[in-house]
Amino acid sequence: MNLYLAEVLQQPEIFRQIGTNYRTGTLFFDLAARLNHRFFKRVIFSGMGSSLYAAYPAYLYLLEQGFSANLCDTSELLHYYPSALQPEDLVVLVSQSGESFEIKALLASLQAAGRPLILGATANPESYLGQHADLVLDIGCGKEKAIASSKSYIATVITLYLLARQLAKIKGSGSAVPGDAAADNVAADAVMALAEGAAFYLNGWEEEAGRLVDFVDPISHPGQTYFLIGRGPALSSANQGALTLRETTRLNAASLSGGQFRHGPREMLGPEFLAMIFAPSGKTSELGYKLAREVCQYGGRVILLTDGVESDLRQTLVVKVPSCPDEFLMAAACELPIQLLAYGVSLARGLVPGASQIISKITSEE
């Protein structure tokens, strides 16, 4: 079996393990105890590529909970605003390998005096990040071998979101909010529901990949640009999906928020336009449906990714993504069809899915 596809199909079991570890307390037991005694005013998430996109739902959740939080590209943080880091910050550095150049350079540049608290989120606790962070969080997906991120991205989405829920229990003074076991169980149940939904969805991976490829028809449309559009946590899916398509199929793919799309790019609507619109259940789901109707009105094609009601729009392929009762976790669910699409289009173009000619798994230079 193709290596990339094998890692895609491993995901439901990874989700189950993360959910089980969260329910039993083993995922964050040590971290929660140590963070409870550290003072921090602000949480900063930073990473590159998939690692940066995967932090977006956690970042949104903390903002919703009233936290001061930031999300930033590590390469920009390294060169343009390292002085913005303060001793009272909790900096969550995210890297699947733990060996990315920018992560290593940033850690090396931080002086011991006045250094913020660094939490390293990685699939490799023995990596440079794991060895040089103050705290380490294993994202729980094991080593990923394919160039394109699949299981590492979704495992990071889930794990960082659960981390954000733990951080929301801690006041800015560092004092623990009384534990809410019921809320933890609800979150664990949501992860387990996602795992079961993902297993059911991926059980039909071959038929689904074929259905997606038939719709986009990469042979008849070799120069097609794929526009991935989402809002809220699903914007993470759009960003990661565009990256996956670019590095796997070597085709043009762009990601936008639904709001940003209306400020200029909307002028591109027409018969040659192909949109992948993320409209999972949540605050802005109906806006996704509204945009799908508008794209069709101008003759464009739409892949509508939703766990909601079916659509009878012409030139629209409705993809029913796995459902779970937590909008922030739907960023993980929405990525599964894009992974299958990337696999199928790569094969249609005569490529090896998940392989590369130029890039490597670990970016080791600027």
Contacts in CASP RR format, 6 or more apart in sequence:
PFRMAT RR
TARGET T0000
AUTHOR 0000-0000-0000
METHOD contacts of the structure
MODEL  1
MNLYLAEVLQQPEIFRQIGTNYRTGTLFFDLAARLNHRFFKRVIFSGMGS
SLYAAYPAYLYLLEQGFSANLCDTSELLHYYPSALQPEDLVVLVSQSGES
FEIKALLASLQAAGRPLILGATANPESYLGQHADLVLDIGCGKEKAIASS
KSYIATVITLYLLARQLAKIKGSGSAVPGDAAADNVAADAVMALAEGAAF
YLNGWEEEAGRLVDFVDPISHPGQTYFLIGRGPALSSANQGALTLRETTR
LNAASLSGGQFRHGPREMLGPEFLAMIFAPSGKTSELGYKLAREVCQYGG
RVILLTDGVESDLRQTLVVKVPSCPDEFLMAAACELPIQLLAYGVSLARG
LVPGASQIISKITSEE
2 343 0 8 1.000
2 352 0 8 1.000
2 353 0 8 1.000
2 354 0 8 1.000
3 145 0 8 1.000
3 146 0 8 1.000
3 354 0 8 1.000
4 146 0 8 1.000
4 147 0 8 1.000
4 148 0 8 1.000
4 150 0 8 1.000
4 248 0 8 1.000
4 343 0 8 1.000
4 353 0 8 1.000
4 354 0 8 1.000
4 355 0 8 1.000
5 205 0 8 1.000
5 343 0 8 1.000
5 353 0 8 1.000
7 144 0 8 1.000
7 145 0 8 1.000
7 146 0 8 1.000
7 150 0 8 1.000
7 151 0 8 1.000
8 150 0 8 1.000
8 151 0 8 1.000
8 202 0 8 1.000
8 205 0 8 1.000
8 336 0 8 1.000
8 339 0 8 1.000
8 340 0 8 1.000
8 343 0 8 1.000
9 202 0 8 1.000
9 205 0 8 1.000
10 151 0 8 1.000
11 150 0 8 1.000
11 151 0 8 1.000
11 154 0 8 1.000
11 155 0 8 1.000
11 198 0 8 1.000
11 202 0 8 1.000
11 336 0 8 1.000
12 195 0 8 1.000
12 196 0 8 1.000
12 197 0 8 1.000
12 198 0 8 1.000
12 199 0 8 1.000
12 202 0 8 1.000
13 195 0 8 1.000
14 140 0 8 1.000
14 141 0 8 1.000
14 151 0 8 1.000
14 154 0 8 1.000
14 155 0 8 1.000
15 154 0 8 1.000
15 155 0 8 1.000
15 158 0 8 1.000
15 191 0 8 1.000
15 192 0 8 1.000
15 194 0 8 1.000
15 195 0 8 1.000
15 198 0 8 1.000
15 332 0 8 1.000
16 192 0 8 1.000
16 195 0 8 1.000
17 140 0 8 1.000
18 27 0 8 1.000
18 140 0 8 1.000
18 155 0 8 1.000
18 158 0 8 1.000
18 159 0 8 1.000
18 162 0 8 1.000
18 191 0 8 1.000
19 27 0 8 1.000
19 158 0 8 1.000
19 188 0 8 1.000
19 191 0 8 1.000
19 192 0 8 1.000
19 195 0 8 1.000
20 188 0 8 1.000
21 27 0 8 1.000
22 28 0 8 1.000
22 162 0 8 1.000
22 184 0 8 1.000
22 187 0 8 1.000
22 188 0 8 1.000
22 191 0 8 1.000
23 184 0 8 1.000
23 185 0 8 1.000
23 188 0 8 1.000
25 184 0 8 1.000
27 159 0 8 1.000
27 162 0 8 1.000
28 137 0 8 1.000
28 162 0 8 1.000
28 163 0 8 1.000
28 166 0 8 1.000
31 119 0 8 1.000
31 135 0 8 1.000
31 137 0 8 1.000
31 163 0 8 1.000
31 166 0 8 1.000
32 166 0 8 1.000
32 169 0 8 1.000
32 170 0 8 1.000
32 176 0 8 1.000
34 135 0 8 1.000
35 90 0 8 1.000
35 135 0 8 1.000
35 166 0 8 1.000
35 167 0 8 1.000
35 170 0 8 1.000
35 174 0 8 1.000
36 170 0 8 1.000
36 174 0 8 1.000
36 175 0 8 1.000
36 176 0 8 1.000
37 174 0 8 1.000
38 90 0 8 1.000
38 117 0 8 1.000
38 174 0 8 1.000
39 88 0 8 1.000
39 172 0 8 1.000
39 173 0 8 1.000
39 174 0 8 1.000
40 88 0 8 1.000
40 89 0 8 1.000
40 90 0 8 1.000
40 116 0 8 1.000
40 117 0 8 1.000
40 172 0 8 1.000
40 174 0 8 1.000
41 68 0 8 1.000
41 86 0 8 1.000
41 88 0 8 1.000
41 89 0 8 1.000
41 172 0 8 1.000
42 67 0 8 1.000
42 68 0 8 1.000
42 69 0 8 1.000
42 70 0 8 1.000
42 86 0 8 1.000
42 88 0 8 1.000
42 89 0 8 1.000
42 90 0 8 1.000
43 62 0 8 1.000
43 67 0 8 1.000
43 68 0 8 1.000
43 69 0 8 1.000
43 70 0 8 1.000
43 89 0 8 1.000
43 90 0 8 1.000
43 92 0 8 1.000
43 167 0 8 1.000
44 69 0 8 1.000
44 70 0 8 1.000
44 71 0 8 1.000
44 72 0 8 1.000
44 85 0 8 1.000
44 89 0 8 1.000
44 90 0 8 1.000
44 91 0 8 1.000
44 92 0 8 1.000
44 116 0 8 1.000
45 52 0 8 1.000
45 55 0 8 1.000
45 58 0 8 1.000
45 59 0 8 1.000
45 69 0 8 1.000
45 70 0 8 1.000
45 71 0 8 1.000
45 72 0 8 1.000
45 92 0 8 1.000
45 94 0 8 1.000
45 160 0 8 1.000
46 52 0 8 1.000
46 55 0 8 1.000
46 71 0 8 1.000
46 72 0 8 1.000
46 73 0 8 1.000
46 74 0 8 1.000
46 77 0 8 1.000
46 91 0 8 1.000
46 92 0 8 1.000
46 93 0 8 1.000
46 94 0 8 1.000
46 106 0 8 1.000
47 55 0 8 1.000
47 72 0 8 1.000
47 73 0 8 1.000
47 74 0 8 1.000
47 93 0 8 1.000
47 94 0 8 1.000
47 95 0 8 1.000
47 100 0 8 1.000
47 102 0 8 1.000
47 103 0 8 1.000
48 73 0 8 1.000
48 74 0 8 1.000
48 75 0 8 1.000
48 95 0 8 1.000
48 100 0 8 1.000
48 102 0 8 1.000
48 103 0 8 1.000
48 363 0 8 1.000
49 243 0 8 1.000
50 96 0 8 1.000
50 149 0 8 1.000
50 152 0 8 1.000
50 153 0 8 1.000
50 156 0 8 1.000
50 240 0 8 1.000
50 243 0 8 1.000
51 94 0 8 1.000
51 95 0 8 1.000
51 96 0 8 1.000
51 100 0 8 1.000
51 121 0 8 1.000
51 156 0 8 1.000
52 71 0 8 1.000
52 73 0 8 1.000
52 74 0 8 1.000
52 94 0 8 1.000
53 153 0 8 1.000
53 236 0 8 1.000
53 239 0 8 1.000
53 240 0 8 1.000
53 243 0 8 1.000
54 94 0 8 1.000
54 153 0 8 1.000
54 154 0 8 1.000
54 156 0 8 1.000
54 157 0 8 1.000
54 160 0 8 1.000
54 236 0 8 1.000
54 240 0 8 1.000
55 71 0 8 1.000
55 92 0 8 1.000
55 94 0 8 1.000
55 156 0 8 1.000
55 160 0 8 1.000
56 71 0 8 1.000
56 232 0 8 1.000
56 233 0 8 1.000
56 235 0 8 1.000
56 236 0 8 1.000
56 239 0 8 1.000
56 331 0 8 1.000
57 157 0 8 1.000
57 160 0 8 1.000
57 161 0 8 1.000
57 164 0 8 1.000
57 232 0 8 1.000
57 233 0 8 1.000
57 236 0 8 1.000
57 328 0 8 1.000
57 329 0 8 1.000
57 331 0 8 1.000
58 157 0 8 1.000
58 160 0 8 1.000
58 161 0 8 1.000
58 163 0 8 1.000
58 164 0 8 1.000
58 328 0 8 1.000
59 69 0 8 1.000
59 70 0 8 1.000
59 71 0 8 1.000
59 164 0 8 1.000
60 232 0 8 1.000
60 233 0 8 1.000
60 328 0 8 1.000
61 161 0 8 1.000
61 164 0 8 1.000
61 165 0 8 1.000
61 168 0 8 1.000
61 328 0 8 1.000
62 69 0 8 1.000
62 164 0 8 1.000
62 167 0 8 1.000
62 168 0 8 1.000
63 69 0 8 1.000
65 164 0 8 1.000
65 168 0 8 1.000
67 167 0 8 1.000
67 168 0 8 1.000
72 81 0 8 1.000
74 93 0 8 1.000
74 100 0 8 1.000
74 102 0 8 1.000
74 103 0 8 1.000
74 106 0 8 1.000
75 102 0 8 1.000
75 366 0 8 1.000
77 84 0 8 1.000
77 85 0 8 1.000
77 106 0 8 1.000
78 102 0 8 1.000
78 105 0 8 1.000
78 106 0 8 1.000
78 109 0 8 1.000
82 106 0 8 1.000
82 109 0 8 1.000
82 110 0 8 1.000
85 91 0 8 1.000
85 110 0 8 1.000
85 115 0 8 1.000
85 116 0 8 1.000
86 114 0 8 1.000
86 116 0 8 1.000
87 114 0 8 1.000
87 115 0 8 1.000
87 116 0 8 1.000
88 116 0 8 1.000
89 116 0 8 1.000
89 117 0 8 1.000
90 116 0 8 1.000
90 117 0 8 1.000
90 119 0 8 1.000
90 167 0 8 1.000
91 116 0 8 1.000
91 117 0 8 1.000
91 118 0 8 1.000
91 119 0 8 1.000
92 119 0 8 1.000
92 120 0 8 1.000
92 121 0 8 1.000
92 160 0 8 1.000
92 163 0 8 1.000
93 103 0 8 1.000
93 106 0 8 1.000
93 107 0 8 1.000
93 118 0 8 1.000
93 119 0 8 1.000
93 120 0 8 1.000
93 121 0 8 1.000
93 129 0 8 1.000
93 133 0 8 1.000
94 120 0 8 1.000
94 121 0 8 1.000
94 122 0 8 1.000
94 156 0 8 1.000
94 160 0 8 1.000
95 103 0 8 1.000
95 120 0 8 1.000
95 121 0 8 1.000
95 122 0 8 1.000
95 127 0 8 1.000
95 129 0 8 1.000
96 122 0 8 1.000
96 123 0 8 1.000
96 124 0 8 1.000
96 139 0 8 1.000
96 141 0 8 1.000
96 144 0 8 1.000
96 149 0 8 1.000
96 152 0 8 1.000
96 156 0 8 1.000
97 122 0 8 1.000
97 123 0 8 1.000
97 124 0 8 1.000
97 127 0 8 1.000
97 361 0 8 1.000
97 362 0 8 1.000
98 122 0 8 1.000
98 123 0 8 1.000
98 124 0 8 1.000
98 127 0 8 1.000
98 128 0 8 1.000
98 129 0 8 1.000
98 130 0 8 1.000
99 124 0 8 1.000
99 127 0 8 1.000
99 128 0 8 1.000
99 129 0 8 1.000
99 362 0 8 1.000
99 364 0 8 1.000
100 362 0 8 1.000
100 363 0 8 1.000
101 363 0 8 1.000
101 364 0 8 1.000
101 365 0 8 1.000
101 366 0 8 1.000
102 363 0 8 1.000
102 366 0 8 1.000
103 128 0 8 1.000
103 129 0 8 1.000
104 128 0 8 1.000
104 129 0 8 1.000
107 118 0 8 1.000
107 128 0 8 1.000
107 129 0 8 1.000
107 132 0 8 1.000
107 133 0 8 1.000
110 116 0 8 1.000
110 118 0 8 1.000
117 134 0 8 1.000
117 135 0 8 1.000
118 132 0 8 1.000
118 133 0 8 1.000
118 134 0 8 1.000
118 135 0 8 1.000
119 133 0 8 1.000
119 134 0 8 1.000
119 135 0 8 1.000
119 136 0 8 1.000
119 137 0 8 1.000
120 129 0 8 1.000
120 130 0 8 1.000
120 133 0 8 1.000
120 135 0 8 1.000
120 136 0 8 1.000
120 137 0 8 1.000
121 136 0 8 1.000
121 137 0 8 1.000
121 139 0 8 1.000
121 156 0 8 1.000
121 159 0 8 1.000
121 160 0 8 1.000
121 163 0 8 1.000
122 129 0 8 1.000
122 130 0 8 1.000
122 136 0 8 1.000
122 137 0 8 1.000
122 138 0 8 1.000
122 139 0 8 1.000
123 138 0 8 1.000
123 139 0 8 1.000
123 140 0 8 1.000
123 141 0 8 1.000
123 142 0 8 1.000
123 143 0 8 1.000
123 144 0 8 1.000
123 152 0 8 1.000
123 155 0 8 1.000
124 130 0 8 1.000
124 142 0 8 1.000
124 143 0 8 1.000
125 136 0 8 1.000
125 138 0 8 1.000
129 136 0 8 1.000
130 136 0 8 1.000
137 159 0 8 1.000
137 163 0 8 1.000
139 152 0 8 1.000
139 155 0 8 1.000
139 156 0 8 1.000
139 159 0 8 1.000
139 160 0 8 1.000
140 155 0 8 1.000
140 159 0 8 1.000
141 151 0 8 1.000
141 152 0 8 1.000
141 154 0 8 1.000
141 155 0 8 1.000
141 156 0 8 1.000
142 151 0 8 1.000
142 152 0 8 1.000
144 150 0 8 1.000
144 151 0 8 1.000
144 152 0 8 1.000
144 361 0 8 1.000
145 361 0 8 1.000
146 353 0 8 1.000
146 354 0 8 1.000
146 355 0 8 1.000
147 247 0 8 1.000
147 248 0 8 1.000
147 354 0 8 1.000
147 355 0 8 1.000
147 356 0 8 1.000
147 359 0 8 1.000
147 360 0 8 1.000
147 361 0 8 1.000
148 244 0 8 1.000
148 247 0 8 1.000
148 248 0 8 1.000
148 342 0 8 1.000
148 353 0 8 1.000
148 354 0 8 1.000
149 240 0 8 1.000
149 243 0 8 1.000
149 244 0 8 1.000
150 244 0 8 1.000
150 339 0 8 1.000
153 240 0 8 1.000
153 335 0 8 1.000
154 332 0 8 1.000
154 335 0 8 1.000
154 336 0 8 1.000
157 236 0 8 1.000
157 329 0 8 1.000
157 331 0 8 1.000
157 332 0 8 1.000
157 335 0 8 1.000
158 191 0 8 1.000
158 194 0 8 1.000
158 329 0 8 1.000
158 332 0 8 1.000
161 328 0 8 1.000
161 329 0 8 1.000
162 187 0 8 1.000
162 191 0 8 1.000
165 183 0 8 1.000
165 184 0 8 1.000
165 187 0 8 1.000
168 177 0 8 1.000
169 176 0 8 1.000
169 177 0 8 1.000
169 179 0 8 1.000
169 180 0 8 1.000
170 176 0 8 1.000
170 177 0 8 1.000
171 177 0 8 1.000
186 325 0 8 1.000
187 326 0 8 1.000
189 325 0 8 1.000
190 324 0 8 1.000
190 325 0 8 1.000
190 326 0 8 1.000
190 329 0 8 1.000
191 324 0 8 1.000
191 329 0 8 1.000
193 323 0 8 1.000
193 324 0 8 1.000
193 325 0 8 1.000
194 322 0 8 1.000
194 324 0 8 1.000
194 329 0 8 1.000
194 332 0 8 1.000
194 333 0 8 1.000
196 322 0 8 1.000
197 322 0 8 1.000
197 323 0 8 1.000
197 324 0 8 1.000
197 333 0 8 1.000
198 322 0 8 1.000
198 332 0 8 1.000
198 333 0 8 1.000
198 336 0 8 1.000
200 322 0 8 1.000
201 208 0 8 1.000
201 320 0 8 1.000
201 321 0 8 1.000
201 322 0 8 1.000
201 336 0 8 1.000
202 336 0 8 1.000
205 340 0 8 1.000
208 319 0 8 1.000
208 337 0 8 1.000
208 340 0 8 1.000
209 340 0 8 1.000
209 341 0 8 1.000
209 343 0 8 1.000
209 344 0 8 1.000
210 344 0 8 1.000
211 317 0 8 1.000
212 303 0 8 1.000
212 317 0 8 1.000
212 319 0 8 1.000
212 337 0 8 1.000
212 340 0 8 1.000
212 341 0 8 1.000
212 344 0 8 1.000
213 341 0 8 1.000
213 344 0 8 1.000
213 345 0 8 1.000
213 347 0 8 1.000
213 348 0 8 1.000
215 301 0 8 1.000
215 303 0 8 1.000
215 317 0 8 1.000
216 224 0 8 1.000
216 226 0 8 1.000
216 274 0 8 1.000
216 301 0 8 1.000
216 303 0 8 1.000
216 341 0 8 1.000
216 345 0 8 1.000
218 224 0 8 1.000
218 249 0 8 1.000
218 251 0 8 1.000
218 345 0 8 1.000
218 348 0 8 1.000
218 349 0 8 1.000
219 348 0 8 1.000
221 274 0 8 1.000
223 251 0 8 1.000
223 252 0 8 1.000
224 251 0 8 1.000
224 252 0 8 1.000
224 272 0 8 1.000
224 274 0 8 1.000
225 251 0 8 1.000
225 252 0 8 1.000
225 253 0 8 1.000
225 254 0 8 1.000
225 274 0 8 1.000
226 242 0 8 1.000
226 245 0 8 1.000
226 251 0 8 1.000
226 252 0 8 1.000
226 253 0 8 1.000
226 254 0 8 1.000
226 274 0 8 1.000
226 276 0 8 1.000
227 253 0 8 1.000
227 254 0 8 1.000
227 255 0 8 1.000
227 256 0 8 1.000
227 261 0 8 1.000
227 265 0 8 1.000
227 268 0 8 1.000
227 273 0 8 1.000
227 274 0 8 1.000
227 275 0 8 1.000
227 276 0 8 1.000
228 237 0 8 1.000
228 238 0 8 1.000
228 239 0 8 1.000
228 241 0 8 1.000
228 242 0 8 1.000
228 245 0 8 1.000
228 253 0 8 1.000
228 254 0 8 1.000
228 255 0 8 1.000
228 256 0 8 1.000
228 275 0 8 1.000
228 276 0 8 1.000
228 278 0 8 1.000
228 338 0 8 1.000
229 238 0 8 1.000
229 255 0 8 1.000
229 256 0 8 1.000
229 257 0 8 1.000
229 258 0 8 1.000
229 261 0 8 1.000
229 275 0 8 1.000
229 276 0 8 1.000
229 277 0 8 1.000
229 278 0 8 1.000
229 288 0 8 1.000
229 291 0 8 1.000
230 237 0 8 1.000
230 238 0 8 1.000
230 255 0 8 1.000
230 256 0 8 1.000
230 257 0 8 1.000
230 258 0 8 1.000
230 277 0 8 1.000
230 278 0 8 1.000
230 279 0 8 1.000
230 288 0 8 1.000
231 257 0 8 1.000
231 258 0 8 1.000
231 259 0 8 1.000
231 278 0 8 1.000
231 283 0 8 1.000
231 284 0 8 1.000
231 287 0 8 1.000
231 288 0 8 1.000
232 257 0 8 1.000
232 283 0 8 1.000
232 284 0 8 1.000
233 327 0 8 1.000
233 328 0 8 1.000
233 329 0 8 1.000
233 330 0 8 1.000
233 331 0 8 1.000
234 278 0 8 1.000
234 279 0 8 1.000
234 280 0 8 1.000
234 330 0 8 1.000
234 331 0 8 1.000
234 334 0 8 1.000
235 255 0 8 1.000
235 257 0 8 1.000
235 278 0 8 1.000
236 331 0 8 1.000
237 278 0 8 1.000
237 305 0 8 1.000
237 330 0 8 1.000
237 331 0 8 1.000
237 334 0 8 1.000
237 335 0 8 1.000
237 338 0 8 1.000
238 255 0 8 1.000
238 256 0 8 1.000
238 257 0 8 1.000
238 276 0 8 1.000
238 278 0 8 1.000
239 255 0 8 1.000
240 335 0 8 1.000
240 338 0 8 1.000
241 253 0 8 1.000
241 255 0 8 1.000
241 335 0 8 1.000
241 338 0 8 1.000
241 342 0 8 1.000
242 253 0 8 1.000
242 254 0 8 1.000
242 255 0 8 1.000
243 253 0 8 1.000
243 255 0 8 1.000
244 335 0 8 1.000
244 338 0 8 1.000
244 339 0 8 1.000
244 342 0 8 1.000
245 251 0 8 1.000
245 253 0 8 1.000
245 338 0 8 1.000
245 341 0 8 1.000
245 342 0 8 1.000
245 345 0 8 1.000
246 252 0 8 1.000
246 253 0 8 1.000
247 354 0 8 1.000
247 356 0 8 1.000
247 359 0 8 1.000
248 342 0 8 1.000
248 343 0 8 1.000
248 345 0 8 1.000
248 346 0 8 1.000
248 351 0 8 1.000
248 353 0 8 1.000
248 354 0 8 1.000
249 342 0 8 1.000
249 345 0 8 1.000
249 346 0 8 1.000
249 349 0 8 1.000
249 351 0 8 1.000
250 349 0 8 1.000
250 351 0 8 1.000
251 345 0 8 1.000
251 349 0 8 1.000
256 265 0 8 1.000
258 287 0 8 1.000
258 288 0 8 1.000
258 291 0 8 1.000
261 291 0 8 1.000
269 294 0 8 1.000
269 295 0 8 1.000
269 298 0 8 1.000
269 299 0 8 1.000
269 300 0 8 1.000
270 298 0 8 1.000
270 299 0 8 1.000
270 300 0 8 1.000
271 298 0 8 1.000
271 299 0 8 1.000
271 300 0 8 1.000
272 300 0 8 1.000
273 295 0 8 1.000
273 298 0 8 1.000
273 299 0 8 1.000
273 300 0 8 1.000
273 301 0 8 1.000
274 300 0 8 1.000
274 301 0 8 1.000
274 302 0 8 1.000
274 303 0 8 1.000
275 291 0 8 1.000
275 292 0 8 1.000
275 295 0 8 1.000
275 300 0 8 1.000
275 301 0 8 1.000
275 302 0 8 1.000
275 303 0 8 1.000
276 302 0 8 1.000
276 303 0 8 1.000
276 305 0 8 1.000
276 338 0 8 1.000
277 288 0 8 1.000
277 291 0 8 1.000
277 292 0 8 1.000
277 295 0 8 1.000
277 302 0 8 1.000
277 303 0 8 1.000
277 304 0 8 1.000
277 305 0 8 1.000
278 288 0 8 1.000
278 305 0 8 1.000
278 306 0 8 1.000
278 334 0 8 1.000
279 285 0 8 1.000
279 286 0 8 1.000
279 287 0 8 1.000
279 288 0 8 1.000
279 289 0 8 1.000
279 292 0 8 1.000
279 304 0 8 1.000
279 305 0 8 1.000
279 306 0 8 1.000
279 308 0 8 1.000
280 305 0 8 1.000
280 306 0 8 1.000
280 307 0 8 1.000
280 308 0 8 1.000
280 321 0 8 1.000
280 323 0 8 1.000
280 327 0 8 1.000
280 330 0 8 1.000
280 333 0 8 1.000
280 334 0 8 1.000
281 306 0 8 1.000
281 307 0 8 1.000
281 308 0 8 1.000
281 323 0 8 1.000
281 327 0 8 1.000
281 330 0 8 1.000
282 327 0 8 1.000
282 330 0 8 1.000
283 327 0 8 1.000
285 306 0 8 1.000
285 308 0 8 1.000
288 304 0 8 1.000
289 304 0 8 1.000
289 306 0 8 1.000
289 311 0 8 1.000
292 302 0 8 1.000
292 304 0 8 1.000
292 311 0 8 1.000
292 313 0 8 1.000
292 316 0 8 1.000
293 313 0 8 1.000
295 301 0 8 1.000
295 302 0 8 1.000
296 302 0 8 1.000
296 313 0 8 1.000
296 314 0 8 1.000
296 315 0 8 1.000
296 316 0 8 1.000
299 315 0 8 1.000
300 315 0 8 1.000
301 315 0 8 1.000
301 316 0 8 1.000
301 317 0 8 1.000
302 313 0 8 1.000
302 315 0 8 1.000
302 316 0 8 1.000
302 317 0 8 1.000
303 316 0 8 1.000
303 317 0 8 1.000
303 319 0 8 1.000
303 337 0 8 1.000
303 341 0 8 1.000
304 311 0 8 1.000
304 313 0 8 1.000
304 316 0 8 1.000
304 317 0 8 1.000
304 318 0 8 1.000
304 319 0 8 1.000
305 319 0 8 1.000
305 321 0 8 1.000
305 334 0 8 1.000
305 337 0 8 1.000
306 318 0 8 1.000
306 319 0 8 1.000
306 320 0 8 1.000
306 321 0 8 1.000
307 320 0 8 1.000
307 321 0 8 1.000
307 322 0 8 1.000
307 323 0 8 1.000
307 330 0 8 1.000
307 333 0 8 1.000
308 320 0 8 1.000
308 323 0 8 1.000
310 318 0 8 1.000
311 318 0 8 1.000
319 337 0 8 1.000
321 330 0 8 1.000
321 333 0 8 1.000
321 334 0 8 1.000
321 336 0 8 1.000
321 337 0 8 1.000
322 333 0 8 1.000
322 336 0 8 1.000
323 330 0 8 1.000
323 333 0 8 1.000
324 330 0 8 1.000
324 333 0 8 1.000
342 353 0 8 1.000
342 354 0 8 1.000
343 353 0 8 1.000
344 353 0 8 1.000
346 352 0 8 1.000
346 353 0 8 1.000
346 354 0 8 1.000
347 353 0 8 1.000
END
